[in-house]
Amino acid sequence: MTSAPSTNNKHIYLDYNATTPLDPRVLDAMMPYLRENFGNAASRSHSFGWAAEEAVKIARQQVADLLGASDKEIIFTSGATESDNLAIKGAVEMLAKKGKHIITCVTEHKAVLDSCKYLETNGLADVTWLEVGKNGLVTPEQVAEAIRDDTVLITIMMANNEIGSIHPIKEIGAIAHEKGIWFHTDATQGIAKLPFDVNDLNVDMASMSAHKIYGPKGVGALYVRRRKPRVRLSPQMHGGGHERGMRSGTLNVPGIVGLGAACKIAKDDFDKDQAHYKALRDRLEQKIRGALDHVELNGDDEQRLVTTFNISFAYVEGESLIMGIPEIAVSSGSACTSASLEPSYVLRALGVGDDLAHSSIRFSVGRFTTEAEVDAAADTVIKTVRKLRDMSPLYEMAQEGIDLSSVNWDAH
Ligand SMILES: *Cc1c(COP(=O)(O)O)cnc(C)c1O
């Protein structure tokens, strides 16, 4: 195999929840479809088309196998954002005569939040926005209590991208099924990191993306259940009637082949990947949390992705921290919205204060992370936090046992 794609001499990639590098095996599978096998999968009258169609068929089965689904239940899209849009808007439009109430939660990915907001703003849906606990999770009881006679859709993500918290989707799916309500989950962060089976988890629709599982960017899929219940979605993209009429547009054959290959590898290597993720995530987390005091874990300690930990460093200014570790690629708890630095809405929803949110970092390891990278990253983070705290009067006061909340800052 070619060298690990995450290693770039000086720079250390620990942002696998944002995107993953292409697995070299995925690239190998894609190459023929970027070169000689360029046919349109919808061309029925020549061998170029047939070769493309055959490749798509194999990929569809590979995706279905990873999800425990039938190949007829897989709709190819441009990624999880499109899958979320299609699932939510497509379901609400299809079920408009039945009702227009949907249930979601405040820490969903923007693709879900903004799809729901669009429907709400335009009077197409009434939305219940469930709050999360301090651990970032909704409970099945919250979902059950929010259900109304006109509820048509529940959409709750499998695992959160920022904090890694894993929602009880099997239980939520069971509640939805009992009431005859369709259940969608944005499974983008859960698939390939957690066991996944659409029947075991009571899921009617599931969004996924290739570039979060070592496939290429710009391709993904939506699982759409065919039986019990039979889910039909109003298309959001109209045209040639591809993908059983639910998503028109010439298929992205190399991308789809890459998604299929990524799914096959994820299934074959699942146990090996899990062991690797856990060993490296734990090593990094233990080094940092072991060396530094006043460090808080954001999200649930147990119900959490094996790749991820998100921590706040008290008494450190967020921007200085990120600037102090330029060779380490991680995500910060601040989102750049236009010109200002906004604390992450996910951390806010957990009740994390703005200062702590700004000084929080999400570390996410992956298939190509090495022990040497983890050790080097831990050293740099620890050194930088210590250096910043050495300059912080607040940290000094905390060390002396002064209760900072009792200090009257206005006094001169
Ligand atoms: C990355 C991500 C998305 C968006 O996926 P794209 O394929 O980049 O559109 C949606 N939901 C979650 C939870 C994600 O992590």
The ligand as an ORCA input file, in Angstrom:
! r2SCAN-3c Opt
* xyz 0 1
  C     -20.334     15.696      7.173
  C     -21.737     15.538      7.662
  C     -22.832     15.877      6.858
  C     -22.655     16.477      5.486
  O     -22.158     15.543      4.575
  P     -21.692     16.020      3.111
  O     -21.527     14.738      2.381
  O     -20.416     16.743      3.328
  O     -22.764     16.866      2.546
  C     -24.092     15.687      7.359
  N     -24.282     15.199      8.586
  C     -23.278     14.863      9.403
  C     -23.555     14.317     10.759
  C     -21.966     15.029      8.964
  O     -20.960     14.709      9.781
*
